[in-house]
Each structure stands twice: as structure tokens, then as C-alpha cells.
């Protein structure tokens, strides 16, 4: 079925907003936004109101060129913290949350040469949140185990192909351990790193996807109970779909042409029909494209919604508490974030917004 969003509402978010995540930073039960800035290096935090609007941004230092952000409770105090990849600084900034929407001054941990995309998960099963980040300069995926107090152990590098950009973390084999998938921009592949169960990873296995892969979404698109992949391709202007076999391997990619240069991609059930859809940031046309999933691995025609200049990062969440997945999109050249509230005429099913 078709998905419908209200026209975008724009909020200032720094000088060059890029990466984005959503979490409840002040404990009021509403989703807030955290947005990186590739020019100032700051993180903009916009606290959410109950109606899907957001308060003016507060800014927190996080390095010199902040590209990606992930939110989790890194010190086990019940409050959401932030980890930010600083591409120029070669490190990760850790901002411990105070629980009221503010954060302590950042501390840093080394993360290679050019850390780009960061994710958080418990990779070694010790109930402490860990980090993984692509390293564009050294062609690695770096894994950092958390100590449970907001500090992290030294990065362990895993070699991948040329110019790793995007990164996703999910259990691809059903063994309860979180695996990794990296988008290898220079090699036109994605590479799968399977977890051995202890937080170490097997050698990366490549799969061809298209030209200039940027980001990866993970969800079960064909309803077989196995996780599949969707990859945004900047240069070939399409989305690659790879069906999972359930053992960490994937079938050959099929492609959906979008028509312009693609950046961020996420999977969510936007129409609340129990199947996963896709949203992709189209920075070439300043739109986002919505692909409604049919539940069998195919998708309906792309629907475009206008956002700002150079749409880059995407996040989904229920911003107005109506049971539907809304969208927030960073617009790097127009210096703002666009929020699009979901107005699809469908009942709330409580379906997951993201499959992780």
C-alpha cells in the first residue's frame, strides 16, 4: 500500500548536519534527535515534544569533523549516552548523558585514521555496550569493547576492502551474536563479518552490490524469518537487495533504480501492514524516496518527498506517539534537519520500526 507523509518541517541543526540518531535523552518518554556536524564537529541535540515538533538545538563538542553518531547506555546508569565518530581527529568522542538532555564534556578513544560510521551493540555478550566503526583511512572495521563505565578498550582492527563507508550491526545467523556488515565504497561490495560469539569476527566475505555503496539497512524483506540487506549506491543510483540464507551468507543482489545519488537508507514498517519498507536519502534530487515493501522481497514504485539540500542521514521513530514511524533527515547543505510525520491511513499494529 502507499505511504503518506506530511510536508517536511525544518529545524536548524548546525553548519553541516550529516549523521543522525534518535533516542530519549531526557527521560520524558519522547524521542529526541542527535545530529553530527561535519564542519564544526559538534553534536546538535533537539529535544522532542509530544506532538512531533522539536525544541531548538543545543550543541555539544565532539571533535573536528563528526560524521556519525550512535546512542546507548555506555556506563549502565540508565541514561542514554552518545558515541560520535570524528573522521578528521581519528577518534571516537564519548558523551555521557546526564539524563536531562545535556551531556558531560566529551572524552575520546582512538579509532584508527578516519573513523566514519559508528554502531553500538553488545558484541561479546558481557551485557556491556561495545562499539564498531569503519576506518576509511586504514580500510578496517574497528571493534572497541566497552568496560561498562563509559570507557572502552583499545580498538581491534578487522581488514576490509577499499574505502569502507557504512556499517550495520545485526544477528545474521540466528545464533544470538551480533554480526557486522560494511559498505565498501571503493570496491563496490558489502562485506560480512560474522561474530564468533565472543566479540571476535571471522574474515570479511564480500558480495557485489553496485557502484559506490554508502549505507546498509537490515530487515526481513521477504518474510522467511531470515534477515536481508538493502544497500544504497551513490554512483549507480540504485538500491541493492540481498536476500539472506539465514547462515550469514546472501544471495546475489537485485536492484531497484531510484534515479539520483543515494546516501542514507533505513528499513521500517511505515504503513503498519507488518512488512518492512525502505526510506532512502537522495541527495542528488534533495528528496527522500519511500519504497513500500510487498512482503515477498519486492517493492512498490518509489514515492518521493521533498526535503532540504543534500539529504544525507536518516532515522525513523514515532515522534508524535501515534503508533506510526516518522522520519527525520539531515540536509547537509541547507544546515537543517527535516522531520516528516507519517499520516498513512492505517491502524497501529505495534510493528517494529527497525529490524536490528
LINLINHU-V520045 format. One record per backbone hydrogen bond with DSSP energy under -0.5 kcal/mol. NH is the residue of the N-H (numbers start at 1). CO is the residue of the C=O. E is the energy in kcal/mol with one decimal. If there is no record, write none. Layout:
# LINLINHU-V520045
nh=<NH:NH>
co=<CO:CO>
e=<E:E>
This chain:
# LINLINHU-V520045
nh=<6:8:9:11:13:13:18:21:23:25:32:33:34:35:36:37:38:41:43:44:45:46:46:47:49:52:52:55:58:60:62:66:67:68:70:72:74:81:82:83:84:85:86:87:87:90:91:92:93:94:95:95:96:98:101:104:107:109:111:116:119:121:123:130:131:132:133:134:135:136:136:139:140:141:142:142:143:144:147:150:153:156:157:158:160:165:166:168:170:172:179:179:180:181:182:183:184:184:185:185:186:186:187:187:188:189:190:191:192:193:194:196:199:202:204:205:207:209:210:212:214:215:217:219:221:228:229:230:231:232:233:234:234:235:236:237:238:239:240:241:242:245:248:251:254:256:258:259:262:263:264:266:268:269:270:272:277:278:279:280:281:282:282:283:283:284:285:286:287:288:289:290:291:292:293:294:297:300:303:305:307:310:312:313:315:317:319:326:326:327:328:329:330:331:332:332:333:334:335:336:337:338:339:340:340:341:343:344:346:355:356>
co=<341:306:339:337:14:335:36:34:32:23:23:46:21:44:19:42:16:37:60:35:58:33:44:45:53:49:319:47:45:43:41:37:85:85:83:81:72:72:95:70:93:68:91:65:85:86:86:109:84:107:82:93:94:102:25:96:94:92:90:134:132:130:121:121:144:119:142:117:140:114:134:135:135:158:133:140:156:131:151:74:145:143:155:141:139:183:214:181:179:170:170:177:193:168:191:166:182:189:163:183:162:163:162:184:184:184:207:182:205:180:192:200:123:194:159:192:190:188:188:210:232:232:230:228:219:219:242:217:240:215:238:212:232:211:211:233:233:256:231:254:229:249:172:243:241:239:237:237:233:281:312:279:277:352:268:269:268:291:266:289:264:280:287:261:281:261:282:282:282:305:280:303:278:290:291:298:221:292:290:288:286:283:330:18:328:326:317:317:324:340:315:338:313:336:310:330:309:309:331:331:11:329:9:327:338:339:4:4:344:218:354>
e=<-2.9:-0.5:-2.1:-2.1:-0.5:-1.9:-2.1:-2.0:-1.5:-0.9:-3.0:-2.5:-2.4:-2.5:-2.1:-1.0:-2.2:-1.6:-2.7:-3.0:-3.0:-2.2:-0.5:-0.6:-3.0:-1.3:-0.8:-2.9:-2.2:-2.1:-0.6:-1.6:-2.3:-0.8:-2.1:-1.4:-1.1:-2.9:-2.5:-2.3:-2.6:-2.3:-2.4:-2.1:-0.7:-1.5:-1.0:-2.7:-2.8:-3.4:-2.7:-0.6:-0.6:-2.6:-1.5:-2.8:-2.0:-1.9:-2.5:-2.7:-2.6:-1.5:-1.1:-3.0:-2.7:-2.2:-2.2:-2.0:-3.0:-2.3:-0.6:-1.2:-1.3:-2.3:-2.9:-0.5:-2.4:-3.0:-2.5:-1.5:-2.9:-2.5:-0.6:-1.7:-2.3:-3.3:-1.3:-2.4:-1.7:-0.9:-2.5:-0.5:-2.5:-2.3:-2.6:-2.4:-0.7:-2.8:-1.9:-1.1:-2.0:-0.5:-0.7:-0.7:-1.1:-1.4:-2.3:-2.6:-2.7:-3.0:-0.6:-2.9:-0.5:-2.9:-0.5:-2.0:-2.3:-1.8:-0.9:-0.6:-3.2:-0.5:-2.9:-1.6:-1.1:-3.1:-2.6:-2.3:-2.4:-2.0:-2.3:-3.1:-0.6:-1.3:-1.9:-0.6:-0.5:-2.4:-2.5:-2.9:-2.4:-2.5:-1.0:-2.7:-2.1:-2.3:-2.3:-2.0:-0.6:-2.7:-2.0:-2.3:-1.6:-0.7:-1.2:-0.6:-3.2:-2.6:-2.3:-2.3:-3.0:-0.5:-2.7:-1.1:-0.8:-1.3:-0.7:-0.9:-1.8:-2.1:-2.8:-2.8:-2.7:-0.6:-0.5:-2.7:-1.5:-2.8:-2.2:-2.2:-2.4:-0.6:-2.6:-0.7:-1.7:-1.6:-1.3:-2.6:-0.6:-2.4:-2.1:-2.7:-2.1:-2.9:-2.2:-0.6:-1.8:-1.0:-0.7:-1.4:-2.4:-3.1:-2.8:-2.8:-0.5:-0.5:-2.6:-0.6:-1.8:-0.6:-0.9>
